[in-house]
Amino acid sequence: MSKTGAVILMIILLLIAAVIGYVTAWLYAKSVYTPIIKGLEDDKVQLNREISGLKDDIIRLNGKIEELNKKTTDLEKELAEKVKEIGAKSDEIRELLKKVKE
């Protein structure tokens, strides 16, 4: 066998060894990481469900906040009316006290 033929044979054998090493590493990585990826995908599905539930909770709580804000506004109006009534009653009491003193 000539030197050129030996060099070509070595290069071909090295390429075959590289292909075998690449395929072996790919199969090993696939066997190791496939269960991990499956677990992560399951976690992702569960987290997406939790996110959907939390979005529903946010919508419900925003509705409650709006309801409470309306109640607060109504109570503030009622309070203002009561303050006016108290002022009117205080004026009436003062006038009656003036009449009683006279």
OpenMM code with the backbone's topology and positions (N, CA, C; nanometers):
from openmm import Vec3, app, unit

residues = "MET SER LYS THR GLY ALA VAL ILE LEU MET ILE ILE LEU LEU LEU ILE ALA ALA VAL ILE GLY TYR VAL THR ALA TRP LEU TYR ALA LYS SER VAL TYR THR PRO ILE ILE LYS GLY LEU GLU ASP ASP LYS VAL GLN LEU ASN ARG GLU ILE SER GLY LEU LYS ASP ASP ILE ILE ARG LEU ASN GLY LYS ILE GLU GLU LEU ASN LYS LYS THR THR ASP LEU GLU LYS GLU LEU ALA GLU LYS VAL LYS GLU ILE GLY ALA LYS SER ASP GLU ILE ARG GLU LEU LEU LYS LYS VAL LYS GLU".split()
positions = [
    Vec3(0.0857, -0.1168, 0.0000),
    Vec3(0.0000, 0.0000, 0.0000),
    Vec3(0.0904, 0.1232, 0.0000),
    Vec3(0.0554, 0.2191, -0.0792),
    Vec3(0.1365, 0.3395, -0.0907),
    Vec3(0.1042, 0.4356, 0.0226),
    Vec3(0.1894, 0.5360, 0.0357),
    Vec3(0.1691, 0.6364, 0.1412),
    Vec3(0.0385, 0.7116, 0.1189),
    Vec3(0.0053, 0.7436, -0.0004),
    Vec3(-0.1172, 0.8164, -0.0309),
    Vec3(-0.2386, 0.7333, 0.0048),
    Vec3(-0.2354, 0.6059, -0.0295),
    Vec3(-0.3461, 0.5169, 0.0031),
    Vec3(-0.3620, 0.5018, 0.1529),
    Vec3(-0.2490, 0.4951, 0.2269),
    Vec3(-0.2532, 0.4824, 0.3730),
    Vec3(-0.3111, 0.6088, 0.4353),
    Vec3(-0.2739, 0.7265, 0.3839),
    Vec3(-0.3249, 0.8534, 0.4368),
    Vec3(-0.4744, 0.8629, 0.4115),
    Vec3(-0.5177, 0.8258, 0.2925),
    Vec3(-0.6610, 0.8298, 0.2602),
    Vec3(-0.7363, 0.7326, 0.3490),
    Vec3(-0.6813, 0.6139, 0.3704),
    Vec3(-0.7455, 0.5145, 0.4572),
    Vec3(-0.7565, 0.5679, 0.6001),
    Vec3(-0.6527, 0.6340, 0.6498),
    Vec3(-0.6556, 0.6903, 0.7855),
    Vec3(-0.7611, 0.8004, 0.7968),
    Vec3(-0.7693, 0.8853, 0.6960),
    Vec3(-0.8683, 0.9939, 0.6982),
    Vec3(-1.0095, 0.9361, 0.6968),
    Vec3(-1.0309, 0.8342, 0.6148),
    Vec3(-1.1632, 0.7705, 0.6100),
    Vec3(-1.1960, 0.7065, 0.7436),
    Vec3(-1.0993, 0.6370, 0.8040),
    Vec3(-1.1223, 0.5738, 0.9347),
    Vec3(-1.1483, 0.6796, 1.0429),
    Vec3(-1.0773, 0.7927, 1.0381),
    Vec3(-1.1005, 0.9001, 1.1346),
    Vec3(-1.2401, 0.9615, 1.1160),
    Vec3(-1.2825, 0.9785, 0.9915),
    Vec3(-1.4168, 1.0303, 0.9659),
    Vec3(-1.5233, 0.9331, 1.0165),
    Vec3(-1.5027, 0.8043, 0.9946),
    Vec3(-1.5977, 0.7031, 1.0439),
    Vec3(-1.6006, 0.7055, 1.1961),
    Vec3(-1.4838, 0.7170, 1.2593),
    Vec3(-1.4782, 0.7236, 1.4058),
    Vec3(-1.5501, 0.8489, 1.4562),
    Vec3(-1.5347, 0.9613, 1.3863),
    Vec3(-1.6024, 1.0848, 1.4260),
    Vec3(-1.7536, 1.0700, 1.4142),
    Vec3(-1.7990, 1.0087, 1.3061),
    Vec3(-1.9433, 0.9868, 1.2877),
    Vec3(-1.9962, 0.8957, 1.3971),
    Vec3(-1.9249, 0.7879, 1.4264),
    Vec3(-1.9678, 0.6955, 1.5326),
    Vec3(-1.9720, 0.7696, 1.6669),
    Vec3(-1.8706, 0.8517, 1.6964),
    Vec3(-1.8679, 0.9272, 1.8218),
    Vec3(-1.9822, 1.0264, 1.8302),
    Vec3(-2.0107, 1.0944, 1.7190),
    Vec3(-2.1201, 1.1918, 1.7173),
    Vec3(-2.2540, 1.1226, 1.7404),
    Vec3(-2.2795, 1.0131, 1.6706),
    Vec3(-2.4062, 0.9403, 1.6849),
    Vec3(-2.4196, 0.8865, 1.8268),
    Vec3(-2.3111, 0.8323, 1.8823),
    Vec3(-2.3146, 0.7802, 2.0191),
    Vec3(-2.3446, 0.8920, 2.1189),
    Vec3(-2.2788, 1.0056, 2.1048),
    Vec3(-2.3038, 1.1190, 2.1952),
    Vec3(-2.4463, 1.1692, 2.1812),
    Vec3(-2.4980, 1.1749, 2.0601),
    Vec3(-2.6349, 1.2203, 2.0371),
    Vec3(-2.7348, 1.1257, 2.1028),
    Vec3(-2.7151, 0.9937, 2.0859),
    Vec3(-2.8057, 0.8961, 2.1477),
    Vec3(-2.7978, 0.9035, 2.3002),
    Vec3(-2.6764, 0.9202, 2.3551),
    Vec3(-2.6609, 0.9308, 2.5001),
    Vec3(-2.7319, 1.0557, 2.5525),
    Vec3(-2.7104, 1.1687, 2.4860),
    Vec3(-2.7742, 1.2935, 2.5292),
    Vec3(-2.9257, 1.2815, 2.5203),
    Vec3(-2.9705, 1.2174, 2.4153),
    Vec3(-3.1151, 1.1995, 2.3984),
    Vec3(-3.1714, 1.1138, 2.5110),
    Vec3(-3.1025, 1.0073, 2.5473),
    Vec3(-3.1524, 0.9198, 2.6538),
    Vec3(-3.1468, 0.9877, 2.7903),
    Vec3(-3.0504, 1.0738, 2.8113),
    Vec3(-3.0368, 1.1415, 2.9404),
    Vec3(-3.1356, 1.2567, 2.9512),
    Vec3(-3.1475, 1.3372, 2.8476),
    Vec3(-3.2247, 1.4603, 2.8566),
    Vec3(-3.3717, 1.4453, 2.8204),
    Vec3(-3.4109, 1.3377, 2.7557),
    Vec3(-3.5519, 1.3191, 2.7207),
    Vec3(-3.6416, 1.3155, 2.8443),
    Vec3(-3.6077, 1.2377, 2.9509),
    Vec3(-3.6938, 1.2409, 3.0710),
    Vec3(-3.6965, 1.3782, 3.1379),
    Vec3(-3.5836, 1.4468, 3.1361),
    Vec3(-3.5788, 1.5798, 3.1970),
    Vec3(-3.6692, 1.6753, 3.1197),
    Vec3(-3.6629, 1.6691, 2.9878),
    Vec3(-3.7461, 1.7564, 2.9042),
    Vec3(-3.8931, 1.7247, 2.9247),
    Vec3(-3.9260, 1.5952, 2.9346),
    Vec3(-4.0655, 1.5559, 2.9569),
    Vec3(-4.1156, 1.6100, 3.0906),
    Vec3(-4.0324, 1.6010, 3.1935),
    Vec3(-4.0699, 1.6547, 3.3244),
    Vec3(-4.0906, 1.8055, 3.3195),
    Vec3(-4.0038, 1.8743, 3.2493),
    Vec3(-4.0176, 2.0196, 3.2361),
    Vec3(-4.1439, 2.0571, 3.1596),
    Vec3(-4.1775, 1.9797, 3.0579),
    Vec3(-4.3002, 2.0073, 2.9831),
    Vec3(-4.4231, 1.9856, 3.0709),
    Vec3(-4.4199, 1.8804, 3.1549),
    Vec3(-4.5310, 1.8580, 3.2476),
    Vec3(-4.5434, 1.9733, 3.3464),
    Vec3(-4.4288, 2.0207, 3.3965),
    Vec3(-4.4300, 2.1352, 3.4876),
    Vec3(-4.4858, 2.2595, 3.4179),
    Vec3(-4.4506, 2.2764, 3.2914),
    Vec3(-4.4990, 2.3910, 3.2158),
    Vec3(-4.6507, 2.3867, 3.2027),
    Vec3(-4.7047, 2.2680, 3.1731),
    Vec3(-4.8503, 2.2543, 3.1609),
    Vec3(-4.9170, 2.2878, 3.2935),
    Vec3(-4.8622, 2.2358, 3.4028),
    Vec3(-4.9192, 2.2625, 3.5354),
    Vec3(-4.9125, 2.4119, 3.5678),
    Vec3(-4.8004, 2.4755, 3.5375),
    Vec3(-4.7865, 2.6180, 3.5657),
    Vec3(-4.8824, 2.7009, 3.4802),
    Vec3(-4.9042, 2.6584, 3.3557),
    Vec3(-5.0007, 2.7300, 3.2713),
    Vec3(-5.1413, 2.7197, 3.3290),
    Vec3(-5.1749, 2.6029, 3.3859),
    Vec3(-5.3057, 2.5887, 3.4508),
    Vec3(-5.3159, 2.6815, 3.5710),
    Vec3(-5.2083, 2.6874, 3.6494),
    Vec3(-5.2088, 2.7758, 3.7661),
    Vec3(-5.2215, 2.9217, 3.7230),
    Vec3(-5.1552, 2.9580, 3.6154),
    Vec3(-5.1642, 3.0956, 3.5648),
    Vec3(-5.3073, 3.1269, 3.5252),
    Vec3(-5.3734, 3.0308, 3.4585),
    Vec3(-5.5129, 3.0534, 3.4194),
    Vec3(-5.6000, 3.0741, 3.5432),
    Vec3(-5.5780, 2.9919, 3.6453),
    Vec3(-5.6530, 3.0070, 3.7694),
    Vec3(-5.6271, 3.1411, 3.8353),
    Vec3(-5.5018, 3.1847, 3.8334),
    Vec3(-5.4677, 3.3130, 3.8941),
    Vec3(-5.5282, 3.4297, 3.8158),
    Vec3(-5.5343, 3.4159, 3.6830),
    Vec3(-5.5984, 3.5206, 3.6034),
    Vec3(-5.7456, 3.5309, 3.6398),
    Vec3(-5.8120, 3.4154, 3.6591),
    Vec3(-5.9523, 3.4170, 3.7011),
    Vec3(-5.9666, 3.4835, 3.8375),
    Vec3(-5.8735, 3.4519, 3.9282),
    Vec3(-5.8766, 3.5150, 4.0608),
    Vec3(-5.8587, 3.6660, 4.0494),
    Vec3(-5.7696, 3.7098, 3.9620),
    Vec3(-5.7461, 3.8539, 3.9437),
    Vec3(-5.8727, 3.9220, 3.8939),
    Vec3(-5.9390, 3.8590, 3.7975),
    Vec3(-6.0628, 3.9168, 3.7434),
    Vec3(-6.1677, 3.9262, 3.8534),
    Vec3(-6.1808, 3.8192, 3.9322),
    Vec3(-6.2800, 3.8173, 4.0403),
    Vec3(-6.2472, 3.9243, 4.1439),
    Vec3(-6.1195, 3.9352, 4.1807),
    Vec3(-6.0808, 4.0338, 4.2814),
    Vec3(-6.0948, 4.1775, 4.2296),
    Vec3(-6.0685, 4.1984, 4.1013),
    Vec3(-6.0894, 4.3322, 4.0445),
    Vec3(-6.2374, 4.3699, 4.0501),
    Vec3(-6.3251, 4.2723, 4.0268),
    Vec3(-6.4690, 4.2980, 4.0395),
    Vec3(-6.5054, 4.3357, 4.1817),
    Vec3(-6.4464, 4.2642, 4.2797),
    Vec3(-6.4721, 4.2966, 4.4198),
    Vec3(-6.4227, 4.4370, 4.4530),
    Vec3(-6.3065, 4.4727, 4.4010),
    Vec3(-6.2503, 4.6058, 4.4268),
    Vec3(-6.3437, 4.7128, 4.3723),
    Vec3(-6.3942, 4.6925, 4.2523),
    Vec3(-6.4867, 4.7900, 4.1947),
    Vec3(-6.6127, 4.8011, 4.2790),
    Vec3(-6.6630, 4.6872, 4.3248),
    Vec3(-6.7833, 4.6875, 4.4090),
    Vec3(-6.7570, 4.7632, 4.5387),
    Vec3(-6.6424, 4.7377, 4.5995),
    Vec3(-6.6088, 4.8066, 4.7246),
    Vec3(-6.5864, 4.9563, 4.7019),
    Vec3(-6.5294, 4.9912, 4.5873),
    Vec3(-6.5127, 5.1341, 4.5560),
    Vec3(-6.6474, 5.2027, 4.5424),
    Vec3(-6.7440, 5.1348, 4.4797),
    Vec3(-6.8782, 5.1912, 4.4676),
    Vec3(-6.9405, 5.2082, 4.6057),
    Vec3(-6.9243, 5.1066, 4.6922),
    Vec3(-6.9781, 5.1167, 4.8280),
    Vec3(-6.9128, 5.2329, 4.9020),
    Vec3(-6.7829, 5.2488, 4.8851),
    Vec3(-6.7116, 5.3581, 4.9510),
    Vec3(-6.7658, 5.4924, 4.9041),
    Vec3(-6.7865, 5.5058, 4.7747),
    Vec3(-6.8411, 5.6303, 4.7208),
    Vec3(-6.9790, 5.6577, 4.7778),
    Vec3(-7.0629, 5.5537, 4.7829),
    Vec3(-7.1971, 5.5703, 4.8391),
    Vec3(-7.1904, 5.6102, 4.9863),
    Vec3(-7.1002, 5.5462, 5.0604),
    Vec3(-7.0874, 5.5790, 5.2030),
    Vec3(-7.0351, 5.7209, 5.2226),
    Vec3(-6.9453, 5.7647, 5.1364),
    Vec3(-6.8954, 5.9022, 5.1465),
    Vec3(-7.0071, 6.0025, 5.1197),
    Vec3(-7.0920, 5.9732, 5.0218),
    Vec3(-7.2059, 6.0610, 4.9946),
    Vec3(-7.3002, 6.0632, 5.1133),
    Vec3(-7.3268, 5.9450, 5.1694),
    Vec3(-7.4159, 5.9358, 5.2851),
    Vec3(-7.3573, 6.0119, 5.4034),
    Vec3(-7.2268, 6.0016, 5.4227),
    Vec3(-7.1600, 6.0721, 5.5310),
    Vec3(-7.1733, 6.2236, 5.5120),
    Vec3(-7.1545, 6.2700, 5.3882),
    Vec3(-7.1676, 6.4128, 5.3621),
    Vec3(-7.3092, 6.4596, 5.3929),
    Vec3(-7.4102, 6.3794, 5.3573),
    Vec3(-7.5492, 6.4145, 5.3883),
    Vec3(-7.5710, 6.4195, 5.5386),
    Vec3(-7.5155, 6.3235, 5.6105),
    Vec3(-7.5314, 6.3201, 5.7566),
    Vec3(-7.4637, 6.4409, 5.8207),
    Vec3(-7.3477, 6.4800, 5.7688),
    Vec3(-7.2785, 6.5974, 5.8224),
    Vec3(-7.3645, 6.7216, 5.8011),
    Vec3(-7.4275, 6.7311, 5.6845),
    Vec3(-7.5169, 6.8444, 5.6584),
    Vec3(-7.6345, 6.8425, 5.7545),
    Vec3(-7.6917, 6.7234, 5.7767),
    Vec3(-7.8049, 6.7121, 5.8703),
    Vec3(-7.7629, 6.7532, 6.0105),
    Vec3(-7.6437, 6.7083, 6.0509),
    Vec3(-7.5953, 6.7431, 6.1849),
    Vec3(-7.5766, 6.8942, 6.1945),
    Vec3(-7.5227, 6.9537, 6.0893),
    Vec3(-7.5065, 7.0997, 6.0890),
    Vec3(-7.6409, 7.1695, 6.0991),
    Vec3(-7.7398, 7.1195, 6.0250),
    Vec3(-7.8736, 7.1806, 6.0286),
    Vec3(-7.9340, 7.1645, 6.1675),
    Vec3(-7.9202, 7.0466, 6.2250),
    Vec3(-7.9755, 7.0223, 6.3594),
    Vec3(-7.9047, 7.1090, 6.4626),
    Vec3(-7.7730, 7.1250, 6.4465),
    Vec3(-7.6988, 7.2115, 6.5396),
    Vec3(-7.7487, 7.3550, 6.5301),
    Vec3(-7.7754, 7.4014, 6.4088),
    Vec3(-7.8303, 7.5372, 6.3922),
    Vec3(-7.9670, 7.5479, 6.4581),
    Vec3(-8.0506, 7.4469, 6.4417),
    Vec3(-8.1831, 7.4480, 6.5048),
    Vec3(-8.1706, 7.4517, 6.6563),
    Vec3(-8.0754, 7.3729, 6.7094),
    Vec3(-8.0559, 7.3703, 6.8550),
    Vec3(-8.0100, 7.5071, 6.9043),
    Vec3(-7.9209, 7.5704, 6.8325),
    Vec3(-7.8732, 7.7029, 6.8714),
    Vec3(-7.9888, 7.8036, 6.8715),
    Vec3(-8.0731, 7.7973, 6.7669),
    Vec3(-8.1864, 7.8884, 6.7602),
    Vec3(-8.2827, 7.8639, 6.8737),
    Vec3(-8.3070, 7.7359, 6.9047),
    Vec3(-8.3975, 7.7046, 7.0168),
    Vec3(-8.3394, 7.7500, 7.1488),
    Vec3(-8.2074, 7.7348, 7.1645),
    Vec3(-8.1430, 7.7809, 7.2888),
    Vec3(-8.1529, 7.9332, 7.3006),
    Vec3(-8.1406, 8.0037, 7.1887),
    Vec3(-8.1546, 8.1487, 7.1913),
    Vec3(-8.2963, 8.1870, 7.2310),
    Vec3(-8.3954, 8.1145, 7.1791),
    Vec3(-8.5349, 8.1440, 7.2123),
    Vec3(-8.5625, 8.1161, 7.3592),
    Vec3(-8.4999, 8.0077, 7.4080),
    Vec3(-8.5224, 7.9722, 7.5475),
    Vec3(-8.4594, 8.0770, 7.6391),
    Vec3(-8.3461, 8.1323, 7.6030),
    Vec3(-8.2786, 8.2333, 7.6851),
    Vec3(-8.3533, 8.3647, 7.6820),
    Vec3(-8.4239, 8.3911, 7.5764),
    Vec3(-8.4960, 8.5185, 7.5655),
    Vec3(-8.6178, 8.5179, 7.6440),
] * unit.nanometer
topology = app.Topology()
chain = topology.addChain("A")
for resn in residues:
    res = topology.addResidue(resn, chain)
    for name in ("N", "CA", "C"):
        topology.addAtom(name, app.Element.getBySymbol(name[0]), res)
